[in-house]
Amino acid sequence: MNISSVLVEGGANLYSQFAKTGMFDDIFLFTAPKIVGKGISSFNDFEISKLSEAKTLNLIYTKQFDKDLLIYYKK
């Protein structure tokens, strides 16, 4: 099918399931300066509980759009 990119827009459960596959090279995170309730986790349901086991991403760049922020990471 020659698919070169996929946009995943959802919550912590969807992000976690997608990230677990390891089938990604880039992550573009959009954040907004908003606090909702107790906070919303971007990822959950990971079996990694120690910082030493965490996946490392390389920061490529950030860009601000009005008050929102785009953060681009590469695996």
Residue, then its C-alpha position, 0 to 999 in steps of 0.5 A: m500500500n506504500i503507506s509512509s505515515v499514520l496520524v494517531e489522535g487519541g488518548a493514553n490508551l490508544y497512544s500506549q497500544f500504538a507505541k507498544t508495537g514499536m512500529f514508529d520512527d517519529i513522534f510529533l506531540f502537540t501540547a496545550p497550556k491547559i490543566v484538566g482535573k487531576g491531569i491526563s496521562s499521555f501514555n499508560d499501560f506500559e510495563i516499564s516501571k523503572l527509569s533505567e528501562a525507559k525508552t529514549l527519544n531524541l529531541i529534533y525540534t520544538k515549534q510554538f503555534d500561538k500558545d500550543l507547542l509542537i515537540y518532534y522526537k525521533k526514536 
